[in-house]
């Protein structure tokens, strides 16, 4: 369980935790878990690996207000047999144990030189051994990465040019 204190920069115009802060906090909790297992940026660099995210889902249950500490747990929801794909379930709680938000993500590893998906080397697979599993933990396959039926949809450059509007005018 990781404790995070809410900063002013984490608050949005409605004076509660900003949507982007939820994702940042969950990501930070995963980095902490990786460091616990000894998987640091140096180790990933040695193996030319980087973690990537396929999708993230957040479920908001109760607003988080300024100066309210939150506590994040992390569980492994799925893992492929070759450690190429991983799925995490995380929850955010207040100090009384009330579930403020739920989160799920699926990711993989990328070979930083080839820019292609990579299998985690066996010596780094230890990363996942200390993480508690969810009750519905499953062995992931490549098909699980597309379970929502979402695929790339190209658009013509002409359509982009026709509908281009500059942000922050």
N, C-alpha and C positions, 0 to 999 in steps of 0.2 A: 504494500500500500504506500503510495507516494503522496505527501502533503504538498499542496501548492497554495501560496498566498496570492490573492487577486491584487493586481496592480492597477493603477489608474489607466494605464495604457491598454489594459485588457477589457475595458468598459466601452460600450457603444453609446450612441445618442440617446438611447432609452434608459441609460444608467444601470444597465445590467451587463453580464458577461457577453461579449461580442461573439458571433458565430465563429469567426476565425480563431478566437482564443480557445474554443473547445477543441478544434483540430490540433492547434499548436500544443495544448496541454497533453492530449492523448499521444501525439507523436513524441513529445518529450518523455513521457512515461515509458514508451517502448525503447527509447535510447538508453534510459536508465537501466532497464532490464538487460539490454545488450551489454552494457558496461559491467553489470554484475557477473555476466558470463565470461567476461574478458574480451568481448568483441568490441574493440575500439576503432576509431577511424584509421589508426596506424595498421591494425590487423587487417581491416578491409582493404586498405591501400596495398598491403603486401600481396593480397590475393586478387587484386584488380577487381574488387566487387563493390557494389553499392546496392542498397535496398531501394525498391521502387514500389509504388502504390498503384493497384489496379482500380480500386474503388474505396470510398469511405462513406459510411452512413451514420448520421447522428439522430438520436431520438431525444427530444427535449421533454423533460417531465416537470421541472420546476425551475423558475429563474434563479440565477446566481447573482447576488448583489455585491456591490463594492465592499472590500475589506472582510469578506466572508471566506475563510479558508475552505478549500475543497480537497477531497481525498480520492485518488484514482487507483483502481485495481486493474489488473490485466490478467487475462486468461487466454490460453491457446484454444481456439475453436476448431482449427484444422491445420493439417500439415501433410504435404505429399511425402510419399515413401522415400524419395530422393532429396528431400529438403529444398526443392526448387520453389514450391509454393507454400505460403503460410497465411493463416487467417487468425486475427485476434478479435476478442470481445473485451471491451473495457467499460467500466462504469464509474461515474463520478458521484460522490456522496458529500453531504454536508457533515459537520462534526457530530450530528445526532444520528447518523446512519441513514438519513433519507436519501433515496436515489434521485439525484438531480438530472442526470442524463445518462443515456446508454450510447454505445458506439461500437461499430463493427468495421473492420477493414480487411482487405485481402491484398497481398503483395507477393513479390518475388525478388530475385536477385538479378542484377545486370552485370555482365562483364564490361568493365569500363573502357576497355580497349576495343573489343569487337562490337560493342553497343548492341548486344543480344542477350536474351535471357540465359542465365547460368545456373547450374546446380551448385548448391553449397558444398564445399569440401567437407569430408567426413570429420576432420578435426575441428571444424567450426560448428558442426551439428550439435555439439554440447550446449550451444546457446539455448536450445529449446528444451533441454532436459529438466531444468529447474522451474519452468513455468507451469503453473497449475493448469489443468485441462478443464474445459467446460463439460457439463454432463452430456451434451450432444456432440462432443468432439468427433470429427470424422477424418479419414484419410482422404486428402484432396487429389483430384486428377486435373489434367489440363481442361477438361470439359467444365469443371467447376468455375473456372475463370470467366466463363461466358454464360453463367447460369441466368443472367438477367436478359439475355438476348440482345444485348447492345453491341453494335458493330460500327466501325467508322462509316460515315456518310459524307463523301466528298461534295464540294460545291464548286461551281465554276468561278474562275477569277473575275469574269465579267459581272457576275452577280454581286461579288464582293465590292467591286468598283462602283456599281450602280447604287448600292445601299450604304456606302461608306459615310459614316458620321464621325467627326472627331470628338473624342472625349475631352472634358475639362476645357470647353471653349471659353 
